[in-house]
Amino acid sequence: MEATQKTARRKMREVREIERLEKERSRPKGHGYAYYLLLILCVVYITDEIATAIGGQMQSVIAQAIFAPVFGAEMAVARMSALTMISLLGAGLAFLYKPLSDRFGRKFFLVTNTFGMGLSLLLISLSTNIPVYLLGGFFTTFFVQHDMQVVYIIETAPAKHRGKVYSMIKAVATMGIMLIPVLRNIFISTDISGWRMVYMIPAIVGMIVSGLALMFARETDAFIMARLAYLRMSDEERAAAKKGKSERASQGGLISGIKFCFRHKQLRWILLSGAFVMWGMMLTSYYETTMTYGYASKFLSQGMALEEAKQRALPFVTSALFLFPVGSALLQFVQGFISDKWGRKAAAVILSASALCSFLLFFFGANNNWAPYLVGFLSGAAVGSFWGAMDACSVITTESTPTNLRTSVLTVTPMISGVLYGFVMNLALILINAYGDAYVGIISVAIAAPGLFIGLMILIFKVKETRGTDINTVGE
């Protein structure tokens, strides 16, 4: 009797949900909706990019302001890197949270994540000690994992131009990172005491943008169609589909995503490839510190103390960071055109090679007093190339997964690949804490190069090309 009542209540909820989704689907979007949706997604993406990049671009400043008084100037970044590993717990929780958008829709999570990023940056701006800073970092890491704006773009852009549309929006969003050096130049050009405002202004922008997304963004048609298809299945059809292990009948979740990945050969190879390609993330983690020590080296050679040399290097680093988003945006913009012209795999290979070459030039230039704008452009090119390569891999994953499992799989793949990267990251932290902040650049290259090479070999020879895939029919 009780089971019958539960079934009846569930069916009533599903009927109401079908009515709501049908109403949403039939409601006219209005003239120009696609354009202002892309504008909203672009601004959300800018918020996401700033929240992701600000920790790296303020690394030595935060280390000096919060960690150096406790651990000393020479080991401040190393100790900060070790302690901020706590923020990985946020990434772990995100893996449980993100797949829920396959059940409850994309819009709720787009709004919530954007607001959460703004609130997290606000918490960091108000921090006066290490625990509060780590708490802000924890929540920032949690909310930046989701990339719901990427899911929106992929599910709304036409297949023929998906790579170009994505890369153009990504490039514009990356240019938004220029707000960070602008704020650095205003508030900490020669004195780091105003660092809080560099965080506070993007925090306020993020919370405003979340309100815009709430008012103007609509649920994606791809999600609505996939959810309606599931809700209209009878209990017998769902049971039969589940028994037959039909991925089209699943409504997402972490376990469903894991099962799908390990059951499909294409996804298994993507997981393994991604585990090695992720080693290249070392190139994105310490570029600001590498810059700082590079430009400080000439002052150290003149007999200055480390703290004073780093202060003297501040204007050079800030100038370099102005061109960082230009280099990053350019390479990520090119990714989409390469991806649509020659394929996703070609884009990943070309941009991974670009990441290594650009980083080596950037490292050499910073340590040999090259013009800051050139050094900044090269560092941005290195980081942009790496993320462009990762984006190409992510598109392959997206185009290999049915709509109803898409965010679940996009959650699972970095989680599983990240297990291997976690071991490598721990090795890097041991080396950095053993040798000191001045060696972060050398350690980054030594770890990134072999991982990128192995990962790309797997991608080239084992993963199938997905260019031109109709994502609405994947799995049928």
N, C-alpha and C positions, 0 to 999 in steps of 0.2 A: 504493500500500500504506500509506504513512504517512498519507495523507489519510483512508483508510478507518479506520485505527486512531484517529485524532483524532476522527472522527465517532462511533465506537463509545464512546470515553471520554466524549465530551460527552453522548451519550444515556444513559450509565450515571449520570452526574452529575444529569441531568435527572430520571431515574427516582427517584433518591434524594431529590431536592428535592420531587418530587410526593408521595412517601410522607411526607416531613416536613410538608409543607403540609397534606395531608389529615389527618394526625394532629393537627396544630394546630387545624384547622377543626372536627374532630369532638370535640375535648376540651371537656367542659362548662366554661362560664365561671363557674358558681357563682352562687348567689343574691346579688343586689346588686352584681354585677361592674360594671355600668354606672355605679353611683354612686361606687364607690371609684376607678374609672378616671378619672371626671371630677374627683374630688378630687386624684388624682395629677397630672393634666394642669393643674389649677388651680395647684398648688404649683410645678410646672415653669414654668408661665407667669409666676408671681410672680418666680422666679429670672431668667427671660428679661427681664422688664420692669425689674427692678433693674439687671441688667447693662447694659441699653440706656440707662437713664436716669441712672445714677450719674455718668457722665462729664459730662453737662450740669449736674447739680445740684451737682457739686463743681468746676465749671469754674474759677471765679475763685480757689478755694482751691488747687487744683493749680497754677494759673498762678503764684500768689504763692509757693507752697512750692518748686516745682521750676524754673519758667521765669524768674521775676522776678530771681533772683540772676544770671542769665546775660544777660537781655535788658532788664531794667528793668521797673518796675511799670506804666508807661503803655502798654507794647506787649506785655506778657506774654501776654495772651489772643490777640492777633493773631498773634504768632509761634508760639504753641502750636497754633493752628488751622492755620497753614501747615504745620508739621512733622507734625501728626497726619494730614495727607493721605496719609502713608505707610501708614496703616492701611487705606486703600482697596485696597491690594494684598491684604489679607486678604479683603475683599469679593470681589475678582476671583477668588481661589482658591476661595472658597466657591461660586462659580457652576459650577466644575468638579466640586465635591464633592457638592453638594446633589442633583443629579439621580440619583445612585447609589441613592437610596432607592426609585426606581421599579424598580430591579433587585434590590436586596438586602433591601428591606423597610423599614418605618417605625420599628420598635422599636429596632434597633441605633443608628440615628441620633438618636432621642429621648434615649437614655441617654448616648451619646457627646457630643452637643452640650451637654447639661446639665452633665456633668462638666467639659467644656472651658471653659464659662463660669465655673464656680467656680475652676478652676485659673488662668484668665487674671486674674481679680480678685485672686487671691492673689499673683500675680506683680507686679501694680501696687502692692499693699499693701507689698511688700518692696522696691520700687524706691527708689533714692537718687539717681538721676541721670536725665537726659533719655533716653538710649538704652534703658535698662531699662523706663522708663515707656512709651515708644513701642512696645517689643516686647509689653508687656502689652496695650496698646491694639490692636495688630495682631491678636493672638489673640482678644481680645474681639470685635472686628469680624467676624472669621472665623466664630466660633461663633454669634453672635446672628442671623446672616443666615437661618438655616434654618427657624426657626419650625415645627419638626416637630409641636409640640403643636397648632398650628392645623390641620395636615393631619389629625391624629387626630380633632379635634373635628368637622371637616367631614365626615369619612368615617364617623363613628359616630352623629352626631346625626340624627334624623329630618328629612326635607326640609321638612316643614310648620313645624317649630320651629327650623330650623338657625340662622337669624339671631338669634333670641332666646337660644338656648343659648350661641352663640358670644359674643354681646355681654355676657351675664351673667358668663361666666367671665372674659372680658377685663376687665370692670369690677372684679371681685374682684381679679384680678391687678394691675390698675392701683392699687388701694388698697394693695396690698403695697409700692408705692413709698414709702409713708409711713415705712417702716423707715429710709430714708435720712435724712430730717430728724430722726427720733428719735435716730439715731446721731450726727448732727451736733450735736444739742442736748446729748448726753452727753459727746462727746469734743472738740468744737471750738466750744463756745458763745461763747467770747470769745478763744480762742487756737487757731490752726490746727495746732499741733504734734502733736495727736493724730489727724490725718486718716487715718493708716494703718488704724486700727481700723474706720473707716467702710467701708473696702473689705474688710478681713479677715473680718468676721463674715458678710456675704453670701456670700463665697467658700466658707466652711465649709458654710453652708446648702446651696449649690448642689451640692457634692460629695455631701452626705448624700442630697439629693433624687434624684440620679442613681442611687444605690443602690436607693432605693425603686422607681423606675421599672423598674430591671432585674429586681427580684424580683416585682413585682405587675402590670405592664402586659403586655398581650397584643398580638400583631400584629393589624392591622385586617382585618376581613372583606373590605372592598373590595379591599385589596391582594392578599389570598390568592386571591380569585376571579379577579382580572385576571391574576395570575401563572400560575395553574393553566390558565386558558384559553389562554395563550400556550404553555406547556410541552406541552400536549396537541395542539398543531398539528403536523402532519407537516412535514418539510422542504419538500415541494412546496407545501403550503398557505402556509408562511411565505414562500417565494420568490414565489408568486403574489400574496400580500398585499403584499409589499414592492414588487413590480413595479407593482401597482395603487395604490401609495402609501396603503395602508390604515393609518391611525393606530392602529387597534385592534390591529394586529400588532406595532407597535413596542414595545420594552421600555425606552424612555426614553433619557436621555442629553442632553448639551448640544446636539449637532447635530440630534437628532430634535426637540427642543423648538423650536429656531430654525426648522427647516423647517415644523413645524406652525404656528407663529405667522405666518409670512409666507405660508403657503398658504391661511389662513383669514381672510376679510374681517373677521369680528368681532374676532379677535385683533389684526389690523393696526390697527384703530381704537383698541382698548384700549391698544396700545403707544404710539400717538401721543398719546392723551389723557393717559396716565400720565406721559409725558415732560414735559408742561407742569404737571400737577397736582403733580408732585414739587418744583416750585419752592417750593411751600408749606412744604417741609421746613425752609426758613430760619427759620420761626416756632418750630421745635422745637429749634434749635441753640444759641441764645444767651440763653435766657430768664433763667438764673441770673445771667449777667454783666449783662444789662439791668437786672435787679432790683438788683444790687449797686451799679451806678453811679447808678441812680435814687435809692436811699436814701442813698448817699454824697454826693449833690449838695448836700443841705442842710448837711452838715458841711464840704464844700469851700467853700460860700458863706460860712462862718464863718471861713475862713482856714486851715483844717487842711491838712496835707500829704495827698497822695493815699493813701499807705499807711495813715496813721492813720484817715482818713475811711472807707476800706474795712473796717478793723477794727471801727470803730464801727457800720458797717452790718450786720455779721455777724448779730447777734441778730434784726434786722428780717427779713433774708433767710431765716434758719432758721425763724422764725415763719411767714413766707409759705409756705415749702415744705411745712408741715404740711397746708395746705389745697390744695396743688397736686394731689395724687392724688385728692382728693374731686371737684374740678372736672373733672379728666381722666376719672375713672371714670364720673361722671354722664353726660357727653356720649357716651362710648363705649357705655354701657349703653343710652341712648336710641336709638343707631344701629340696634341690632338690631330694635327694635320698629318704627321708621320703615321699615326695610328690608323686614320681613315684611308690613307693612301697605300701604305705598305703593310699594314697589319699591327695588331697589338704587341706581338712578340718582337717585331723589328723596333718598335718604339722603346720597349723595355731594354733591349740590348744597346741601342745607340745612346740612350740617356744614361744608362749605368756607366758606360765608358766615359761619357762627358762628365759625370759626377766625380770620378776618380781624377781625371786630367785637370779639371777646374780646381779641385781641392789642392792638388799638388802645387799648381801655379799660385793659388791664393796663399798657401803656407809659405812658399818661397818669397813671395812678394811682401808679406807682412813682416818677415824677418830680415828683409833687405831694403826696407824703407821705400817701397814703391808708393806711387800716388794713392792716397786713401780711396779715391773714387774707383780706381781700377781694382784695388784689392777687394773693395766691397762688392763690385760687380762680379768678380770671380768667385767670392764666397757665396753670393746669391746663386750664381750659375751652378755651383756644386750642390747646394741644397735643393734648388729647383729641379735639377736633373734627377737627383735621387727620388724626390717625391713624384716627379713625372713618370719615372720607371715604375714606382709603386702603384701609381694611378693606372698605368697600363695593365699591370697585373690584376688590379682590382676590377677593371672593366672585363677582363677575361673571366674572372670569377662571377661577376654579375651576369654576363652573357651565357654562363654555363648553368645557371640556377633558375628554377621557376619562381614566379612572382611571389607566391605565398610562403616561400622559404628564403627569399632574397636577403632580408636584413639579418635573419638568423645565421645564414651561411657567412655573410659579410662580417658577422660578429665572431663566429667560430674560427674562421681561417687565420686572422691575426692572433687569436688566443692560442691556438695550437702551434702555429709557427713561432709565436713569441716565447714558447717554452724553451726552445733551443737558443733563441736570442738571449733569453734570461741568463743562461750559463755564460754566454760570451760577455754580456754586460757586466756580470759579476767579476769576470776575469779582468775586464777593463778597469773596473773600480779598484780592484786589488793593485793593479799596476800604477794607476794614477795616485792612489794613496801611498804607494811605496816610493814613487819617484817625484811626486809633487806636481803642482798645477802647470809648471812650465813645459811639461812633456805631453800634455793632452793631445796636441796636434799629431805628433809622431805615433802615439798609441792608437789614435783614431784611424789613421791610414793603415797601420799594420794589421788591424782587425778587419776593416771594411773590405780591403782588396780581395783576400782569398774567398770571403763569403759571397761577394758579388760574382766572382768568376764561377764558383761551383753552382750557385743558384741559376745563373743564366745558361749554363750548359744543360741543366735539367729542363729549363723552360724551352730551350731551342729544340731539344731532341725528344722530349716526352709530352709536352703540352700541346694540344690542338689549337689552331688559330680560330678565333670566334668573330672576326670582322664581318659585318653585315647580318648578324643574327637578329631575328625578330624575338625580342625578349618576352613578348606576350604569349608565345607558343613554345617556349622552352619547357621540356619535360612531357609534352603531349605525345 
